[in-house]
Amino acid sequence: MLKNKVLLLLVVYLAPFVLFAQTAPYDMVSQMGRGINLGNVLSAPIEGNWAAAEEQYFIDVAAAGFTNVRIPIDFFGTRTTGDTSGYSSTAGTAGAYTGTSADYVVSSVYLDRVQQVVNWSLNQGLVTIIDLHGSTLNSEFIYTFDSGESEYTHPSSAKRAADNDKFRAIWTQVADRFKNHSDNLLFEVINEPYFHMSKTDMDTLNTDILAIIRASGGSNGTRNVIITGGTETSHQAPLQIDPSIISSDSYLIATFHYYQPFNFTSSSADSRDNESWGTVQNKEQLTTRFNEVYQWALTNQIPVFLGEFGADNTGGYNYSTGDLNTISDNTTGFADGGPDNASRVEYHRFIVEQAINKGFSFAAWDSGPKSNKTIHKRTDSPTTLNYNINDFSVTSYNPKVTTISTVVDNTTWVEDVKDALLDTSANCNNFIQLIINPNFECGFNSNWDIFIAGGSSAAATFSDGTTDSRSGNVCGKIDLTAADNYNSVLLKNQEYTNDLTGKTLTVKAYVKASTVAQSFKFRIKAVVDGSNVFSVSSPINLSTDYPTSPFEFEYVVAANTTSIEVQTMLGNEVGIYYFDDFEVSGNSCSSTTIWDGAAWSNGTPDENSYAIMSGTYSTGTNGDISACVMKVDAGITIDGATDALIGEVLLMAGNTLTIDETSSLTVSGNFTNSGGTVTLNSTEDDFSSLIVEGTATGDITYNRYVNAY
């Protein structure tokens, strides 16, 4: 029988698809932005004690402009089998523990319900956080670490062994259930352990739960996980996390909660009666504490999520009764006061301002209209009945004399608090991705300046291009009435002084002009070793419309860089220039190295490197390659029986990536072909492979031999 060899040329179009994507923690925190807690729902002993979860809730949250939802969930109590109360809590009895993790099974019905609620949130485009949280979690696990609590168990006791086994078994099942969900789902190991668990306890717990999550497969190897420390509370909690935990896992986010001063935030209680907040001293104290977290996070290179904060309802009001909130420990059984409304609003607003300015994402605490801290009134639930606060009044707190509101309130939000949480003016005062006021919405000249070189013949004015903005209501408009050269007129932002050494930054902007004869350049001004160093893009030709995707310029931050300033140069051609929607993004790699065709500029890349291929490269000749990100600006061939593993691949227009037979390329993140040529070769007996675990775009050519008979 004659066997013929036929070369079959396949062009495979890689429409966007997602298997397992990955999002770096800093990018995730940026994406999370502003959020809210779905409090007292799945963390209640019985869902519906306060309100049940409804799909409409997440629609409301997304429509308002929030971008994350933290979902507190209690998996203890009747929701998981395995009663540990029969084991001894005394020292030296650990050997008597006879159970296994198989004893502790989370109800599949409950997991189905949790998954339904999580999916409702994800389907609205919200970053969603599963947070282990609740009263039975506290009584059955967290309190057992505290010798001051009746639930305390000795560390060497059988019950401590059983409780540890149960907590880890729960996380094993949760991780397995959600391992194939998108990376917009985050895990939070445990809520507020630090009141009862030590730093050592939490270092052990974080280490064990991270190992369980990472070993569970699917997306969980690179899923972002939120952790905190033990012993110290509030803003000092994350500072207790052992640095070795942070350095050993690339997908961690630190968290803290902030409810200080308690005399104000919990002023409905008899013992706490400071009902106003907002003095200079109040704000300085908060700013100092947030700065402490910020500096720690900067040192440890970990982003931060402010997972809870808030203050009691105005005057101690309960929206579900139209009266004062009930407080059993108070003399009257009711709130004896509460924050004045202006202070409550300002407390939320100022915390948001400080969080956003320091690059923290946040989720405000909200537990619905039956609670003491209400933001969303849970009108999505058919059982909710609320009453208008404007028809309520207090004559006396003690003795309690009130006029109860009977006017039904059908509104969704406590509007002034919601608006304080979403106040975008907080972006106007500090750096967001290296640029202040990137979309000019805080005012065209807020943190933006026009510079005209002395002695040049250029003339220009800077104003608000309102009607020509790409998005929003404002853009930067520069009318160049006399030209000189590019650097005679600059549009520039303020200097950024945080450490970015080794990062590769991409500056993006949408720009249009009054004529097609105009152009501009990006420029980065950096101070390196005390001297100004300028990096300039090639001229970018403009049209009279904004481009469909932004213009970009890539910049590698040099060692010993102390400041960076983003600029544009536009003094070369007369006309009107419109700038809008700047952005500066950076990769999560720890260093950058460039291949020039003969050698690497900063050492051979590894899994933490941003590798730029500016010259032809062959793995068979030049060596295997591994990288956090590989940008192909020339030609690269994966050959010599190489199995390459890259975090992300960027193939630029006009360049080539070839994978020869017997070799493979696995991309654990995204693969983007921006107009290059990708070729997979094969022979009669050997094949090549390209495996993309994230999102793939572009196309490939597959030269495959097929046997014909």
KAQUI-V77501 format. One line per field, one symbol per residue. ss: DSSP state (h for helix, s for strand, l for the rest). A space follows every 50 residues. Layout:
ss->???
//
This chain:
ss->lllssssssssssslllsllllllhhhhhhhhlsssslllllllllllll llllhhhhhhhhhhlllsssssslllhhhslllllllllllllhhhllll hhhllslhhhhhhhhhhhhhhhhlllssssssllhhhhhhlhhhhlllll lllllllhhhhhhhhhhhhhhhhhhhhlllllllssssllllhhhlllhh hhhhhhhhhhhhhhlllhhhhlllsssllllllhhhlhhhllhhhhhlll lssssssslllhhhhllllllllllllllhhhhhhhhhhhhhhhhhhhhh llsssssssllllhhhssllllsslslllllllsllllllhhhhhhhhhh hhhhhhhlllsssslllllllllllsllllllllllslhhhlssssllll sssllllsllllslhhhhhhhllhhhhhlllsllslllllllllllllss ssllllllsssssslhhhlllllllssssssslllhhhsssslllsllll lllsssssssssslllllssssssssssllsssssslllsslllllllll ssssssllllssssssssslllllssssssssssssllllssssslllls llllllllssssslllsshhhhlllsssssssllssssllllssssssss sllllssssllllsssslllssslllssssslllllllssssllssssss ssssssssl
//
